[in-house]
Amino acid sequence: MSDSLRPAEDLAALLPTCRPFDSLSPDDLATAVAAAHVEDFASGEVVVDAFSEPPADIFVVVSGEAAVWVDPDRISEAPSA
């Protein structure tokens, strides 16, 4: 977790600015913040492999960027770090 990120306070401020969280009621937003899990990922690290198993989570990039690879037939060509 980033030193500058305080999960509950920062997520409560960030999530209402992100779809689909921007449509949540204050109570539902508080529930989402309470259930959130913040992780750091290294450059090039796989965050989720949806080709192996459909994800059950929603991911929000707080800082940095993430590439989305959608073509399982070209997985060997996936961008590297």
N, C-alpha and C positions, 0 to 999 in steps of 0.2 A: 504494500500500500504506500502511496506517495506520502512523504512527510507533510506536504501542504494540504492533503485531503483529510478532512474530518468527516467520516462517512455520513452520519445522520444530518448534520447541518448543511454540508455541501451538497449532498444528494437531494435534500429537500429544496434547495435553491435551484439545482441543475435540472432535475427531472421535469418540472413544469414547463421547461423550455424545449423539451424533446418529445416528438411524436413517439409512441401513442400516449405517453404520460401526460401530455398537455390537456387531455380531455378528462382526466380523472378528477373526482371530487376531492376536497381536502382530506376526508377520511380515507378514501382509497389510496391517495398519494402517500399518506402516512403509513398505511399498510405496506405499500410497495417499498418505501424507504426502510421500514423495519425488517423486511424480508431480503433486502439487497445484500449482496456479497461483493466486496471490492477486491480486485486482484490486479497485480501488475504483470505484464507479459513482456518478455524480451523481444527485440527486433527479430522478425522472422519466425517467431514461435507460433505454433498453431493454437488458436483460441478455441475453436470448435471444429470438429470434423463431421460435418453434416452428411457426408457420403457414407459414413459408417453407421450412424444412427441419427435420426431426426432430433434436433435440439429441443429441449423442453424449457429452455430459458430464453430470456431476452437479454441482449448485450447492448450496453451503451459505452461508447468510447469517450472517456472523460478527457483524456489528452493524448496527443499523438494521432496515429491513423492506423487503419486496418484495411487490408485488401480482402475482397470477397471473391472467392473462386467458385464458379457455378457450373463448370463443365467437367463432369467426372471422367469423360473420355480423354481429356487432355490434362489430367492431374499431374502427370510427369513434367508438364511445362509450367507448373505453378510458380509464381514469383518466389525468389529466395531472398534472404536478408541481404 
